[in-house]
Amino acid sequence: MVRAIALLSLLCFGCAVKEQPQWAKTVAAYEVPLPTAGDKARFVRLLKEQAAASGLHVDTASQNELKTLSEVSPITFSAGVWQGKDDDESIASAMDFKDHLGRVWLTFPLGKHPQRTAGFRDKLVPLIQRAWPGTASLPIMPNGAIPLVEDLTPTPTGYVVKPSAAAKYRDTSD
């Protein structure tokens, strides 16, 4: 589990220059306010219920794993929704980090089977939004990345990129 979290952390921070496969690109992302252990436990229960109903499973980091990971960068929550008994495909990832502790970023890739991934997301997200009304959408850049926290500003409908930072995130591949 720690290896998987470390790998996801590296991918999230853009350490790899290589273009990721289309199916792995993030297509939806949300910030879910989970400031307490109780909130996190309820969130995991909801993830597990919805995953099981879709033939998926959830892996979560233990407190010891989070403590070890926090030696590199503070983190209080990490969970992944997976397809296959050997974690064959990531369906969703939920983590917080030092610049948004207690505000878990839940991300969804396109998936190898986009209809399956979208179906899971479309059932899960409204349940999360009802349970945690402060849930906010996060913008996704053309390359599938989420902007840095300091480059985001909240709006009534979710976060947007600050105008002063927009140039950093323009797609220059054209």
Backbone hydrogen bonds, N-H to C=O, Kabsch-Sander energy under -0.5 kcal/mol:
donor,donor_aa,acceptor,acceptor_aa,energy
5,I,1,M,-2.5
6,A,2,V,-2.8
7,L,3,R,-2.5
8,L,4,A,-2.6
9,S,5,I,-2.7
10,L,6,A,-2.2
11,L,7,L,-2.2
12,C,8,L,-2.8
13,F,9,S,-1.8
14,G,11,L,-1.3
15,C,10,L,-2.0
24,A,21,P,-1.5
25,K,21,P,-0.6
25,K,22,Q,-1.3
27,V,108,F,-3.1
28,A,108,F,-1.3
30,Y,106,L,-2.3
31,E,136,A,-3.3
32,V,30,Y,-0.6
32,V,104,V,-3.3
34,L,32,V,-0.8
34,L,102,G,-2.8
40,K,36,T,-2.2
41,A,37,A,-2.5
42,R,38,G,-2.5
43,F,39,D,-2.4
44,V,40,K,-2.4
45,R,41,A,-2.3
46,L,42,R,-2.3
47,L,43,F,-2.7
48,K,44,V,-2.9
49,E,45,R,-2.6
50,Q,46,L,-2.5
51,A,47,L,-2.7
52,A,48,K,-2.6
53,A,49,E,-1.9
54,S,50,Q,-0.8
54,S,51,A,-1.1
55,G,52,A,-1.5
56,L,51,A,-3.1
57,H,82,W,-2.1
59,D,80,G,-2.4
61,A,78,S,-2.6
66,L,62,S,-2.6
67,K,63,Q,-2.2
68,T,64,N,-2.3
69,L,65,E,-2.7
70,S,66,L,-2.2
71,E,67,K,-0.6
71,E,68,T,-1.2
72,V,69,L,-1.7
73,S,69,L,-1.9
79,A,94,A,-2.5
80,G,59,D,-2.6
81,V,92,A,-2.7
82,W,57,H,-3.3
82,W,80,G,-0.5
83,Q,89,E,-2.6
87,D,84,G,-1.7
88,D,83,Q,-1.1
89,E,83,Q,-1.6
91,I,81,V,-3.2
92,A,81,V,-1.4
93,S,107,T,-2.2
94,A,79,A,-3.0
95,M,105,W,-1.7
96,D,77,F,-1.6
98,K,74,P,-0.6
100,H,97,F,-2.3
103,R,100,H,-2.0
104,V,32,V,-2.1
104,V,102,G,-0.5
105,W,95,M,-3.6
106,L,30,Y,-3.1
106,L,104,V,-0.7
107,T,93,S,-3.1
107,T,105,W,-0.6
108,F,28,A,-2.6
110,L,25,K,-2.0
111,G,23,W,-3.4
116,R,113,H,-1.0
117,T,113,H,-2.0
118,A,114,P,-2.8
119,G,115,Q,-2.3
120,F,116,R,-2.2
121,R,117,T,-2.4
122,D,118,A,-3.1
123,K,119,G,-1.3
124,L,120,F,-2.3
125,V,121,R,-2.7
127,L,123,K,-0.7
127,L,124,L,-0.5
128,I,124,L,-2.1
129,Q,125,V,-2.8
130,R,126,P,-1.9
131,A,127,L,-2.1
132,W,128,I,-3.0
135,T,132,W,-2.3
136,A,31,E,-2.2
138,L,29,A,-2.6
141,M,145,A,-3.2
144,G,141,M,-2.7
151,D,148,L,-1.7
152,L,149,V,-1.8
153,T,160,V,-2.4
155,T,158,G,-1.6
158,G,155,T,-1.2
159,Y,137,S,-3.0
160,V,153,T,-2.2
162,K,151,D,-2.8
165,A,162,K,-1.9
166,A,162,K,-1.0
166,A,163,P,-0.6
168,K,165,A,-1.5
169,Y,165,A,-0.5
169,Y,166,A,-1.4
170,R,167,A,-0.9
172,T,170,R,-0.6
